[in-house]
């Protein structure tokens, strides 16, 4: 069930809100209500995989308790239990998300060798499995590290992993940041109004900008190579650059707003990433909950930047290789991750010092070009298509004039959505609000506007 569906907007959400504030009179029932609603929310799209989700919740609930108990016996036993929990979560994720990817690549290798292996049927992907797997791993790891206490209430533990606002598209929330809110929370009128406002902003981003610019992006990326020329390719990737930002950040805004309506405060996930002037800064602003997850649970345990420079570079490339795979099981996502990881290494090798000597506009242009090149790999259907698209963007294509003029794709509605996107991707609106009303603006609150 998407947040933009009429069923959610006009049935599920209003009924749940009404029931929730009735049960708040008897506070112990509020979490039960949210848990049942979250199960129904997931079951609407997840179907039979709901049982897999519930099994994962039960498994991680008990593993966190076992880790907590094992710590009192010996560190070695606790590490073994932790390793078993992480491995089990990753095996489930690998099977459902990557089994077909690895099987297809193995079949291609075996075909080159003149043989074949056993066929693997289509493995369906459970909705949201990447997000709730990362939530589960961070929960058990935080208990092991002593950053959180194992939750004894199965309802509270299940609600953390299954809470519907952040279940499908994030942000990725740490258990230690929300544990006290699961136990007790108060919804003030200001919180509720802020939640509505934030949800409406996210809904507008998704429906009025992302969905509109997606139409020309889809149309241009669907053009055959022989009917694609430079201006069309650039128009397509500019539209997609706006689409993916307002799609992702729009859903994050809606999740944050929904959470606040029910008394939860979720972390910000985007902070105007397209105003960055380096790839390093971009990743401090883009999908921040995912970036910080990889930093705290992979990059730092690998040694981070506290090791020899070459190991730091290895760690960066490893993290972004896995970040790419996390987004999707295809070589396009792998290349996208390695592409960003390579630029982070390049900037650390000295390019960042060169960039600081350039005008801000030049640094900003550099960042946008790098990001848009990366988005080509993210959007194209396969690797050969991405490479042909990039060649066309930079004047090395051999396509002819498409049958439809560019203005057919960039209609008045699309141009208006693009203009709104250009403005909304910067802090111009809150800056104008501050200047107009002569009141200080809580910039963090507008980070995703």
C-alpha positions as CSV (number, residue, x, y, z in Angstrom):
1,X,0.0,0.0,0.0
2,X,1.6,3.2,-1.2
3,X,1.2,6.5,0.8
4,X,-0.1,8.1,-2.4
5,X,-2.9,5.5,-2.9
6,X,-6.5,6.7,-2.3
7,X,-7.1,3.6,-0.2
8,X,-4.3,4.8,2.2
9,X,-5.2,8.5,2.1
10,X,-9.0,8.2,2.5
11,X,-9.5,4.9,4.4
12,X,-6.5,3.4,6.1
13,X,-4.9,6.6,7.5
14,X,-8.0,8.4,8.8
15,X,-9.5,5.3,10.3
16,X,-6.2,4.5,12.0
17,X,-5.8,8.0,13.3
18,X,-9.3,8.0,14.8
19,X,-8.8,4.7,16.4
20,X,-5.3,5.6,17.7
21,X,-6.4,8.7,19.5
22,X,-9.3,6.8,21.1
23,X,-6.9,4.1,22.3
24,X,-4.5,6.8,23.7
25,X,-7.0,7.1,26.6
26,X,-5.8,3.5,27.4
27,X,-2.2,3.9,26.5
28,X,-1.2,0.2,26.6
29,X,-3.4,-0.5,23.6
30,X,-1.8,2.2,21.3
31,X,1.2,0.1,20.4
32,X,-1.0,-3.0,19.8
33,X,-3.2,-0.9,17.4
34,X,-0.2,0.4,15.5
35,X,1.3,-3.1,15.3
36,X,-1.9,-4.7,13.9
37,X,-2.3,-1.8,11.5
38,X,1.4,-2.2,10.4
39,X,0.8,-5.9,9.8
40,X,-2.3,-5.1,7.7
41,X,-0.4,-2.4,5.8
42,X,2.4,-4.9,4.9
43,X,0.0,-7.7,4.1
44,X,-1.8,-5.5,1.5
45,X,1.3,-5.6,-0.7
46,X,3.4,-8.3,0.9
47,X,0.8,-11.1,0.8
48,X,2.3,-14.4,1.9
49,X,5.6,-12.8,2.7
50,X,4.0,-11.3,5.8
51,X,4.8,-14.6,7.5
52,X,8.4,-14.2,6.5
53,X,8.4,-10.7,8.1
54,X,6.8,-12.0,11.3
55,X,9.3,-14.8,11.4
56,X,12.2,-12.4,11.0
57,X,10.8,-10.3,13.8
58,X,10.5,-13.2,16.2
59,X,14.0,-14.5,15.3
60,X,15.6,-11.1,15.9
61,X,13.6,-10.5,19.1
62,X,15.0,-13.7,20.6
63,X,18.5,-13.3,19.2
64,X,18.8,-9.8,20.8
65,X,17.8,-11.4,24.2
66,X,20.3,-14.2,23.7
67,X,23.1,-11.7,22.8
68,X,22.3,-9.8,26.0
69,X,22.4,-12.9,28.1
70,X,25.5,-14.2,26.4
71,X,27.4,-11.0,27.2
72,X,27.1,-11.8,30.9
73,X,28.7,-15.2,30.4
74,X,31.5,-14.5,28.0
75,X,32.4,-12.1,25.2
76,X,33.2,-15.0,22.9
77,X,29.8,-16.5,23.3
78,X,28.1,-13.1,22.7
79,X,30.1,-12.7,19.4
80,X,29.1,-16.2,18.3
81,X,25.4,-15.4,18.9
82,X,25.8,-12.0,17.2
83,X,27.5,-13.6,14.1
84,X,24.7,-16.2,13.9
85,X,22.1,-13.4,14.0
86,X,23.8,-11.3,11.3
87,X,24.6,-14.3,9.1
88,X,21.0,-15.5,9.2
89,X,19.6,-12.1,8.3
90,X,22.0,-11.7,5.4
91,X,21.3,-15.3,4.1
92,X,17.6,-14.5,3.9
93,X,18.3,-11.2,2.2
94,X,20.8,-12.8,-0.2
95,X,18.4,-15.5,-1.2
96,X,15.4,-13.4,-1.9
97,X,17.2,-10.4,-3.4
98,X,20.2,-11.8,-5.1
99,X,19.6,-15.5,-5.8
100,X,18.4,-14.8,-9.4
101,X,21.2,-12.3,-10.0
102,X,23.9,-14.8,-9.0
103,X,22.2,-17.7,-10.8
104,X,21.9,-15.7,-14.0
105,X,25.6,-14.6,-13.9
106,X,26.7,-18.2,-13.1
107,X,24.6,-19.4,-16.1
108,X,26.3,-16.9,-18.3
109,X,29.8,-18.0,-17.2
110,X,28.9,-21.7,-17.6
111,X,27.5,-20.9,-21.1
112,X,30.9,-19.4,-22.1
113,X,32.5,-22.6,-21.0
114,X,30.1,-24.7,-23.1
115,X,28.1,-26.2,-20.2
116,X,25.1,-25.4,-18.1
117,X,24.0,-25.6,-14.5
118,X,20.7,-26.3,-12.8
119,X,18.0,-23.8,-13.6
120,X,16.6,-21.6,-10.8
121,X,13.0,-20.4,-11.0
122,X,12.0,-16.8,-10.4
123,X,12.6,-15.9,-6.7
124,X,10.1,-13.2,-5.7
125,X,11.3,-10.3,-3.7
126,X,9.5,-9.4,-0.5
127,X,8.6,-5.8,-0.2
128,X,10.9,-3.8,2.1
129,X,13.2,-6.7,2.9
130,X,16.3,-4.5,2.5
131,X,15.1,-1.9,5.0
132,X,13.8,-4.3,7.7
133,X,17.0,-6.5,7.4
134,X,19.1,-3.4,8.1
135,X,16.8,-2.4,11.0
136,X,17.1,-5.9,12.5
137,X,20.9,-6.1,12.1
138,X,21.4,-2.7,13.7
139,X,19.1,-3.6,16.6
140,X,21.1,-6.8,17.4
141,X,24.5,-5.1,17.0
142,X,23.5,-2.2,19.2
143,X,22.4,-4.6,21.9
144,X,25.8,-6.4,21.6
145,X,27.7,-3.1,21.8
146,X,25.7,-2.0,24.8
147,X,24.2,1.0,22.9
148,X,20.7,-0.5,23.6
149,X,19.1,-2.9,25.9
150,X,17.3,-6.0,24.5
151,X,13.6,-5.3,24.4
152,X,11.7,-7.7,26.6
153,X,8.3,-6.7,25.2
154,X,7.6,-8.6,21.9
155,X,5.1,-5.9,21.0
156,X,7.6,-3.1,21.3
157,X,10.3,-5.1,19.4
158,X,7.8,-6.0,16.7
159,X,6.6,-2.4,16.4
160,X,10.2,-1.1,15.9
161,X,10.8,-3.5,13.0
162,X,7.3,-3.3,11.5
163,X,6.2,0.3,12.1
164,X,4.4,1.1,8.8
165,X,5.6,4.7,8.1
166,X,9.2,3.7,7.7
167,X,8.7,0.0,6.7
168,X,8.9,0.3,2.9
169,X,11.2,3.2,2.1
170,X,12.9,4.3,5.3
171,X,14.4,6.3,6.8
172,X,16.5,3.6,8.5
173,X,16.0,4.2,12.2
174,X,18.2,2.9,15.0
175,X,16.5,1.1,17.8
176,X,18.4,3.1,20.4
177,X,17.0,6.4,19.0
178,X,13.4,5.2,19.2
179,X,13.3,2.8,22.2
180,X,12.0,5.5,24.7
181,X,9.4,6.5,22.2
182,X,8.1,3.0,22.0
183,X,7.6,2.9,25.8
184,X,6.0,6.4,26.1
185,X,5.2,9.3,23.8
186,X,3.0,12.3,23.8
187,X,1.4,13.8,20.7
188,X,1.0,17.5,21.1
189,X,-1.2,19.6,18.8
190,X,2.0,21.2,17.4
191,X,3.5,17.8,16.7
192,X,0.3,16.7,14.9
193,X,0.1,19.8,12.8
194,X,3.8,19.5,11.9
195,X,3.2,15.9,10.9
196,X,0.4,16.8,8.6
197,X,2.4,19.6,7.1
198,X,5.4,17.4,6.5
199,X,3.3,14.6,5.0
200,X,1.6,17.1,2.6
201,X,5.0,18.4,1.5
202,X,6.2,14.9,0.8
203,X,3.0,14.0,-1.0
204,X,3.4,17.1,-3.1
205,X,7.0,16.2,-3.9
206,X,5.9,12.8,-5.1
207,X,2.8,13.6,-7.0
208,X,3.4,17.1,-8.3
209,X,7.1,16.8,-9.2
210,X,8.5,13.3,-9.2
211,X,5.5,11.7,-11.0
212,X,5.4,14.5,-13.6
213,X,9.1,14.6,-14.6
214,X,9.1,10.7,-14.6
215,X,7.0,10.8,-17.8
216,X,9.6,12.4,-20.1
217,X,12.4,10.5,-18.3
218,X,10.8,7.2,-19.0
219,X,10.0,8.2,-22.6
220,X,13.5,9.3,-23.4
221,X,15.2,6.4,-21.7
222,X,13.0,4.1,-23.7
223,X,14.2,5.5,-27.0
224,X,16.3,3.1,-29.1
225,X,20.0,4.1,-29.4
226,X,19.5,5.0,-33.1
227,X,16.8,7.5,-32.2
228,X,18.6,9.2,-29.3
229,X,20.7,12.4,-29.6
230,X,22.5,14.6,-27.1
231,X,19.9,17.2,-26.2
232,X,17.3,14.5,-25.6
233,X,19.7,12.4,-23.5
234,X,20.5,15.5,-21.3
235,X,16.8,16.3,-20.9
236,X,16.1,12.7,-19.9
237,X,18.8,12.6,-17.2
238,X,17.9,16.0,-15.8
239,X,14.3,14.9,-15.5
240,X,15.4,11.7,-13.8
241,X,17.8,13.5,-11.5
242,X,14.8,15.5,-10.2
243,X,12.5,12.5,-10.2
244,X,14.7,10.3,-8.0
245,X,15.4,13.0,-5.5
246,X,11.7,14.1,-5.1
247,X,10.6,10.5,-5.1
248,X,13.0,9.4,-2.3
249,X,12.9,12.6,-0.2
250,X,9.1,12.8,-0.7
251,X,8.6,9.3,0.8
252,X,11.0,10.2,3.6
253,X,9.0,13.4,4.3
254,X,5.7,11.4,4.4
255,X,7.3,8.9,6.7
256,X,8.6,11.6,9.0
257,X,5.2,13.3,9.0
258,X,3.3,10.1,9.7
259,X,5.6,9.2,12.5
260,X,5.1,12.6,14.1
261,X,1.3,12.2,13.9
262,X,1.7,9.1,16.1
263,X,4.2,10.6,18.4
264,X,7.5,9.4,16.9
265,X,10.4,11.6,15.9
266,X,12.3,10.1,13.0
267,X,15.7,11.3,11.8
268,X,16.1,13.5,8.7
269,X,17.0,11.7,5.6
270,X,17.8,14.4,3.0
271,X,19.3,17.8,3.3
272,X,19.4,19.4,-0.1
273,X,22.0,17.1,-1.6
274,X,22.1,18.8,-5.0
275,X,23.6,22.0,-3.5
276,X,26.7,20.1,-2.5
277,X,30.0,20.9,-4.2
278,X,31.8,17.6,-3.8
279,X,30.9,13.9,-3.7
280,X,31.9,13.7,-0.1
281,X,29.4,16.5,0.8
282,X,26.7,14.9,-1.4
283,X,26.8,11.7,0.7
284,X,26.5,13.8,3.8
285,X,23.3,15.1,2.5
286,X,21.8,12.2,0.4
287,X,19.9,9.4,2.1
288,X,21.6,10.2,5.4
289,X,20.2,7.3,7.4
290,X,21.6,4.8,4.9
291,X,25.0,6.6,4.7
292,X,25.3,6.6,8.5
293,X,24.2,3.0,8.7
294,X,27.0,1.9,6.3
295,X,29.4,4.1,8.2
296,X,28.6,2.8,11.7
297,X,28.1,-0.9,10.9
298,X,30.5,-1.5,8.1
299,X,33.0,1.3,7.4
300,X,34.1,1.9,11.0
301,X,34.4,-1.8,11.8
302,X,36.6,-2.2,8.8
303,X,38.9,0.4,10.2
304,X,37.3,3.5,8.6
305,X,40.0,6.2,8.1
306,X,42.0,5.2,11.1
307,X,44.1,2.8,9.1
308,X,46.7,3.2,6.3
309,X,45.5,5.3,3.4
310,X,45.2,2.4,1.0
311,X,43.1,0.5,3.5
312,X,40.8,3.6,3.8
313,X,40.4,3.6,0.1
314,X,39.6,-0.1,0.1
315,X,37.0,0.5,2.8
316,X,35.3,3.2,0.9
317,X,35.1,1.2,-2.3
318,X,33.9,-1.9,-0.4
319,X,31.2,0.1,1.3
320,X,29.9,1.7,-1.9
321,X,30.1,-1.6,-3.7
322,X,27.7,-3.0,-1.1
323,X,25.7,0.2,-1.1
324,X,25.1,-0.3,-4.8
325,X,24.1,-3.9,-4.4
326,X,21.8,-2.9,-1.6
327,X,19.9,-0.7,-4.0
328,X,19.3,-3.5,-6.5
329,X,20.6,-6.9,-7.8
330,X,22.1,-5.8,-11.1
331,X,25.5,-4.8,-12.5
332,X,24.1,-1.3,-13.1
333,X,23.8,-0.8,-9.3
334,X,27.2,-2.3,-8.7
335,X,28.8,0.1,-11.2
336,X,26.8,3.0,-9.7
337,X,28.2,2.1,-6.2
338,X,31.8,1.7,-7.4
339,X,31.5,4.9,-9.4
340,X,30.6,6.9,-6.3
341,X,33.2,5.0,-4.2
342,X,35.9,5.8,-6.8
343,X,35.1,9.5,-6.7
344,X,35.3,9.5,-2.9
345,X,38.8,8.0,-3.2
346,X,39.8,10.4,-6.0
347,X,38.7,13.4,-3.9
348,X,40.7,12.1,-0.9
349,X,43.8,11.6,-3.2
350,X,44.0,15.4,-3.7
351,X,41.2,16.4,-6.1
352,X,39.2,17.9,-3.1
353,X,42.1,20.4,-2.6
354,X,42.0,21.4,-6.2
355,X,38.2,21.8,-6.0
356,X,38.5,24.2,-3.1
357,X,40.5,26.6,-5.3
358,X,37.7,26.7,-7.9
359,X,34.7,29.0,-7.8
360,X,31.7,27.6,-6.0
361,X,29.7,27.5,-9.3
362,X,32.5,25.3,-10.9
363,X,32.5,22.9,-7.9
364,X,28.8,22.7,-8.0
365,X,28.8,21.9,-11.7
366,X,31.4,19.2,-11.2
367,X,29.2,17.6,-8.5
368,X,26.0,17.7,-10.7
369,X,27.8,16.2,-13.7
370,X,29.2,13.4,-11.6
371,X,25.9,12.7,-9.9
372,X,24.0,12.7,-13.2
373,X,26.5,10.4,-14.9
374,X,25.9,8.0,-11.9
375,X,22.2,8.3,-12.2
376,X,22.4,7.0,-15.8
377,X,23.6,3.7,-14.4
378,X,20.9,3.8,-11.8
379,X,18.1,4.3,-14.4
380,X,19.2,2.5,-17.5
381,X,17.8,-1.0,-18.0
382,X,21.2,-2.6,-18.4
383,X,24.9,-1.8,-18.6
384,X,25.2,-1.7,-22.4
385,X,22.2,0.7,-22.5
386,X,23.8,2.9,-19.8
387,X,27.1,3.2,-21.7
388,X,25.4,4.0,-25.0
389,X,23.3,6.7,-23.2
390,X,26.5,8.2,-21.7
391,X,28.2,8.3,-25.1
392,X,25.2,10.1,-26.6
393,X,25.2,12.6,-23.7
394,X,28.8,13.6,-24.4
395,X,28.6,13.8,-28.1
396,X,29.8,10.3,-29.2
397,X,26.5,8.8,-30.1
398,X,25.3,8.0,-33.6
399,X,21.6,8.4,-33.3
400,X,19.3,10.3,-35.6
401,X,16.6,12.9,-34.8
402,X,13.8,11.1,-32.8
403,X,10.4,11.1,-34.4
404,X,9.0,13.4,-31.7
405,X,10.3,16.9,-31.0
406,X,11.8,17.5,-27.6
407,X,9.0,19.9,-26.8
408,X,6.6,16.9,-27.0
409,X,8.4,15.5,-23.9
410,X,9.0,18.8,-22.1
411,X,5.4,20.0,-22.1
412,X,4.3,23.1,-20.2
413,X,3.3,20.9,-17.2
414,X,6.7,19.2,-17.2
415,X,8.6,22.5,-17.5
416,X,6.6,23.9,-14.6
417,X,7.4,20.8,-12.5
418,X,11.0,21.1,-13.4
419,X,11.1,24.7,-12.3
420,X,9.4,23.7,-9.0
421,X,12.0,21.0,-8.7
422,X,15.0,23.3,-9.3
423,X,13.6,25.6,-6.6
424,X,12.6,22.9,-4.2
425,X,16.0,21.2,-4.4
426,X,17.6,24.2,-2.8
427,X,17.0,26.1,0.5
428,X,15.5,29.1,-1.3
429,X,12.0,28.6,0.1
430,X,13.0,28.6,3.8
431,X,15.4,31.4,3.2
432,X,12.7,33.6,1.6
433,X,10.4,32.7,4.5
434,X,13.0,33.8,7.0
435,X,13.5,37.1,5.1
436,X,9.8,37.8,4.6
437,X,8.6,37.1,8.1
438,X,11.7,38.3,9.9
439,X,11.7,35.2,12.0
440,X,14.5,32.6,12.5
441,X,13.7,29.4,10.7
442,X,14.5,26.0,12.1
443,X,16.5,24.9,9.1
444,X,16.6,21.3,10.2
445,X,12.9,21.2,10.0
446,X,13.0,22.3,6.4
447,X,15.9,20.0,5.4
448,X,13.7,18.0,3.0
449,X,11.6,20.8,1.5
